[in-house]
Amino acid sequence: STSEKSSIIAIIYRFLRRHGYFPKREKHDIASSSKSMRVNSLLVNRKVSLTTGERSKIRSQAHHVKNNPHISNTCDSRLFRSAMGKAAQFKRFHAEQGNRLLNELRLIRDKAKK
């Protein structure tokens, strides 16, 4: 219930203050399992993952790199390196989709180096 949550939060804040910490209350939120819980911009409800919006942006960036010959022919470009890094991050949380994306970008890189 709400009163139980409030009393638990008060106990935690007292504990923190007693040990010299002053938490910023506006940064804190109580989230139930029905809402998305984010820590360091990652979803943490069941397992750590990227949001669907972030995944879509990474796929979009990779698609842009693949379909833009100026970028895909020069693998030293900042956009290409950024896409590779984001695809690697994607792979950390979504292995199968991330592997597919990384392999496509690696093929582009290998063709450009020849």
C-alpha positions in Angstrom: 0.0 0.0 0.0 1.0 3.6 -0.3 1.5 4.2 3.4 3.8 1.1 3.6 5.9 2.4 0.7 6.1 5.9 2.3 7.3 4.5 5.6 9.9 2.3 3.9 11.2 5.3 1.9 11.3 7.4 5.0 13.4 4.7 6.8 15.8 4.6 3.8 16.2 8.4 3.7 16.9 8.5 7.4 19.5 5.7 7.0 21.2 7.6 4.2 21.2 11.0 6.1 22.5 9.3 9.2 25.5 8.2 7.1 26.1 11.6 5.6 24.3 11.1 2.2 21.7 13.5 0.9 19.7 11.9 -1.9 18.0 14.1 -4.5 14.3 13.2 -4.0 13.3 14.5 -7.5 15.5 11.9 -9.1 13.8 9.0 -7.3 10.7 7.2 -8.4 8.8 4.1 -7.3 8.1 1.9 -10.2 5.9 -1.2 -10.3 6.6 -4.1 -12.6 3.8 -2.8 -14.9 5.9 0.3 -15.8 9.2 0.3 -17.5 12.1 0.6 -15.0 15.2 2.4 -16.3 18.7 2.5 -14.8 21.4 4.3 -16.7 19.1 4.5 -19.8 18.6 0.7 -19.9 15.5 -1.2 -19.2 15.7 -3.5 -16.2 12.3 -5.0 -15.7 13.0 -8.7 -16.4 16.4 -8.6 -17.9 18.7 -5.7 -18.9 17.8 -4.5 -22.4 17.6 -1.5 -24.7 14.3 0.2 -25.3 12.5 -0.5 -28.6 13.1 3.1 -29.6 16.9 2.8 -29.0 17.0 -0.5 -30.9 15.2 1.1 -33.8 17.6 4.1 -33.9 20.6 1.7 -34.0 19.1 -0.3 -36.8 18.2 2.9 -38.6 21.8 4.2 -38.3 23.2 0.9 -39.6 20.7 1.0 -42.5 21.8 4.5 -43.3 25.5 3.5 -43.4 24.7 0.4 -45.6 22.7 2.5 -48.1 25.0 5.5 -48.3 28.0 4.7 -50.6 30.0 7.6 -49.4 30.0 6.3 -45.8 30.2 2.6 -46.6 33.2 3.1 -48.9 35.2 4.9 -46.2 35.1 2.8 -43.1 37.2 5.4 -41.3 34.3 7.8 -41.1 32.9 8.8 -37.8 29.4 7.6 -38.7 30.6 4.2 -39.7 32.6 3.8 -36.4 29.6 5.0 -34.4 27.3 2.5 -36.1 29.8 -0.3 -35.4 30.0 0.7 -31.7 26.3 1.0 -31.3 25.8 -2.4 -33.0 28.3 -3.9 -30.6 26.3 -2.4 -27.7 23.1 -3.8 -29.3 24.7 -7.3 -29.4 25.5 -7.1 -25.6 21.8 -7.0 -24.8 20.2 -8.7 -27.9 22.7 -11.3 -29.1 20.9 -12.6 -32.2 19.8 -9.3 -33.7 23.1 -7.7 -32.8 25.2 -10.4 -34.4 23.2 -10.0 -37.6 23.7 -6.2 -37.6 27.4 -6.5 -36.8 28.0 -9.1 -39.5 26.3 -6.8 -42.1 28.6 -3.9 -41.0 31.7 -6.1 -41.0 30.9 -7.2 -44.6 30.7 -3.5 -45.6 34.0 -2.8 -43.9 35.7 -5.8 -45.5 34.5 -4.8 -49.0 35.8 -1.2 -48.5 39.2 -2.4 -47.4 39.7 -4.4 -50.6 
